[in-house]
Amino acid sequence: MSRVLVVLKREYVASVKTASFALTTLLLPVLFAAVGLLPALLVAVGAGDRSVVVVDGTGRLRGVVEAASASLAEEASARSSARSLGAAMGSAVLPRAARLRLTYVAPGDAAATSAAVAALLDGARAGVEAGGHGVDGVVVLPPAMLEDPGARGALYARGADLDAVERAAAVVARGVAVARWTARGRDAAEIEGLLSPPAFDPAPLSSSGPGGPGGDLDLLVAFGFGGLLFVAILLNGREILRRIVQEKSDRIMEILLSSVTPFELLSGRILGLAAAGLTQILVWLGMAAVAGVATGALGGPRLVDAETLLRPMVAVYFVVFFLLGYLVNVAVYAVGGAAASSEKAAQQLMSPISMALSAPPFFLVVIAGHPGSTLAVVLSMIPIYAPMVMFVRVLVSEPPLWQILVAIGGTGATVLLFVWVAAKIFRTGVLSQGATPTLRELCRWARAR
């Protein structure tokens, strides 16, 4: 065991001292943040206030339009300060939500209304042709809007502003409905209450009953877990593949193997790279935590509720399944490196295997939606898929304890098996030069004593 620790320490120090390790650790989060925030920044460039003119043919709905304008402003402020996950992610980029400004116009009779609408539309088109912004939409309320329940209004908007103008029209239409009832002697507050849709508090349903955190945050954590695991494997899996192939052709390796066994050597190398990869993950998580604290200190909303994210077992499962997933995948690369005679042959050998190893992320959404399905259960029992799939299952549901233990135990045993096989192949492969061995030869090397 002491010799494994010596190899582990040497591998860890050699990895973290490289310039590529420092650059990857510091710049990769910046790159991912830039890629993730770029779409939101592009939206922010074009997401300004929207100006909508409401043409009131009745001449009696000024109060309705003013109330609608106040309601839309309050709604925009609420979106800017919301702490829900989706709103927080958007408002971390946008300084505030885009507001809808309503302008009230009451021309008079039907002819004046038509003339006012035509003038507004001509002005809006001229503004667009001149490269300006001007009026973004026009909502027309016909003179018979209050008396005739079948009266239909009209709205005009550019394609990019259609959703915003439709939202403004919907709020105005709600006020018109209340005004119709109040014109018939009903209390406005009572009508507002009757028209308000009921609110529901979402909560996940578990085997122990309803309640508890979950939802979009759990799915975000699951994708974050998968992304971190994928990046760690991509960075370090191919590195150990390359090092093993190179060392097989290094004559000093024969001397080194006189001091340590192949199993001890490969175990130390894999664990050393795992420690280096975990160091990167801890640095990235620390950078994310600092960014979250800084966002709150600057008056912005918290991107993630820490009390929700750091639930009692989430951190434990995250570390356990991340280490298992990392080790089992890197162990597969170690087997590939031990079996190949050159880097080119190793890459050809690992290409189809890498595609098979990268399958779980494609099933994350399905598994998160149906954590107890046959597909989810079967995938969580396959050692190379178990860490990612089982982590998603324990996030969104409460799988039986025996399934969690089988996934952990099976993956751990598979790691040891892969390292043992890689060591057996490596021991013989060091002394074998030339063409890549066949599958039959690899099996014979693995069975050799």
Buried (B, 14 or more C-beta within 10 A) or exposed (E): EEBBBBBBBEBBEBBBEEEEBEEBBEEBBEEEEEEEBEEBEEEBEEBEEBBBBBBBBBBBBBEBBBBBBEBBBEBBEEBBBBEBBEBBBBBBBBEEBBBBBBBBBBBEEEEBBBEBBEEBBEBBEEBBEEEEEEBBBBBBBBBBBBEEEEBEBEBBBBEEBBEBBEBBBEBBBBBBBBBBBBEEEEEBEEBBEEEEEEEEEEEBEEEEEEEEBBBEBBBBBBBBBBEBBBBBBEBBBBBBBBBBBEBBEEEEBEEBBEEBEBBBBBBBBBBBBBBBBBBBBEEBBEBBEEBBEEBEEEEBBBBBBEEBBEBEEBEEBBEBBBBBBBBBBBBBBBBBBBBBBBBEBBBEBBEEBBEEBBBBBEBBEBBBEBBBEEEBBEBBBBBBBBBBBBBBBBBBBEBEEEBBEBBBEBBBEBBEBBBBBBBBBBBBBBEBEEEBBEEEBBEEBBEEE
